[in-house]
Amino acid sequence: MSAGAVSGGARPGGGPRLVERRGYAYGVTAGLVLLMLAPLFRRPPVDSFPLSTYPMFSWGRHDARTTVERAVGVDSRGERRPIPPRLVGSEEVLQAKATLAQSIRQGARAARALCRGVAARVAEDDRYADVVAVEIRTDTFDAVAFFDGHETPVDSKLHATCKVRAR
């Protein structure tokens, strides 16, 4: 029996077939790496798979204002504080936001109905014993200033207000 038959036909050093397969594998790997890096060299840069430049975080904004529909509690001194989502009607922040947005979109009657429901839940929560009224409002904030500590809205629209029943 020959040495080639014992080792299953493999030749010492791998022979030309192994070299061809390695060359092919290296070529495919290099091609895929270049394809993956291609978005980096596009002008203007394109945010795309598999690489993202996250332009929403890295490019300047024309306007840093954001608009938020929210329920606000008002105490006897006129101080306002946000009502948490669970008192709006859902533990989920986005569901509470959708509830607020929908009631505002449906008009004054729907906003007042939501306001009364929120006020009833506020009345049952001892942590909000100082709250005497609830407002359903749309507030616009300068996001940069907000996170610098300037939390006063730059614009507001009041959709509904209702009293919180006495405890």
N, C-alpha and C positions, 0 to 999 in steps of 0.2 A: 504494500500500500504506500502511496506517495504522501509526502507531507501536506500537499494541498488537499487530499481527500480526507485526511484526519481533521483538519481545521475547518472543513466545510467550504473549501474553495477560497478562503481569504488569503490574500498575499501579504507578506510582511510590508508594513508601511501603508497599507490600505490600497495601493494601486491607483490607476487613473480614475476609476469609477468613484472612489471616495473623494478624490480631489475635485472631480466635477460636481459632486453633490455638495461639498463644502462651498465651492465657488457659487453655486446656485443659491444656497442658503444665505450666504453673505450678501449676495446681490439683492435677493428679496428683502432681507432685513434692512439694508441700506435704503432701498426704494421706499419701504414702509415708513422708515424714520423721516425721510425727506418729505413724504406725503403728509405725515403728521405735523411737521414743522412748517409746511407751506403757508398756513394762515398768518404766521408771523411776518411774512414778507409781502403781503398784499397791501396795496395802497388804494384807498384808505384802509386801515386795518379792519378786518371783518371778525366779528365775534362769532365763533363757530366751534363745533366739535372737531377735533378732540381737545383743542386748546382754546381757552377763553381768556380774553384780556379784561373781562369784567368791566366794560365801559360804563355801566351804570354807577360804578363806584369810582372810576378813575378819570372820567371826563367831567369838566366843569358844567354846571347847570346854569341856564339862563335865569331861572327863578327857583329859589329854595323854599317857596311857599307850598304848604300842603293843607288840604281841606278835610275836616273830620266831622262826621255826624256823631253827636254824643248826647248823653243825658247828664245833666249837671244838677247837683244838689245845692240849694241856697240856704244858708243859716240865717238866724235873726239879725245878724250884723250886715247881711248882704254879701258875705264871703261865699265864693263858689268853689265846689270841689267835684271832681268827676264821680259819677255813679259807676260801680263796677259792672261788668257784663252780666253776672249772675242776677243782679237786680233788674237789669233790662229784660231778662227773660231767658238767658242761656249762659252756661259756664264757658262756652266757646266764644272767644273774642270776635272771630269773623262772623259767627251766626248772630251775635248781638249787633254787630255793625250792620249786617244785612237787614236785620229787623228795623233798626233805626232808619236806614236809608229808604227802605220800602215804605215805612209809615210817612216819612217826609215826602216822598214821591207821590203818594196817594192823596196828599193834601191835608188841610187843617183838621178835618174830622178824625182822620186816622192818627195824626200826630197827637191830638188831644186824648184819644183812647189809649194810645201807648203811654202817654204821660200819666194818666190816671192809674194804669196798671203798675208802672214803675213806682209811683207815689205810694200805692198800697203796700208794695213789697218793702219800700224804704221804711214805712211806718212800723213794720214788724221786726225790723233789724235794729237792735239796741246800739250798734256802732254808729248809726245815723240818727240818734235821738235829737241832735241839734239841728237837723235839716227841717226847714219849715215849708219849703217849696221845691218842686222839680221843674227843670226846664229841658225841653227837647230843642236842640240848637245845632246849627252848622257853624263851626268856627274855622277860620283860616289862620294858620300859624306860619311864621318864618321859622323853618325847621332848624336852621343854624342858630338863630337867636334863642330858640326854645331850649336847645341843649346847652346853651351858655347861661341858662337860668332865667331868661326873659320869657315867661310862660303866658303872657297876656296875648290873646289873639289880635291879629292885625285887622281882622274883619269878622263880624258875627251876624248871624241871622237867627232870630228867635222864631221857632215854629209853634211851640205850645208851652204853656206854663200852668201848673196846677199845685194846689196846696196839699201838704202832707197832713193827714188827719192827726189830731192830738192823740198822744199815747195814753 
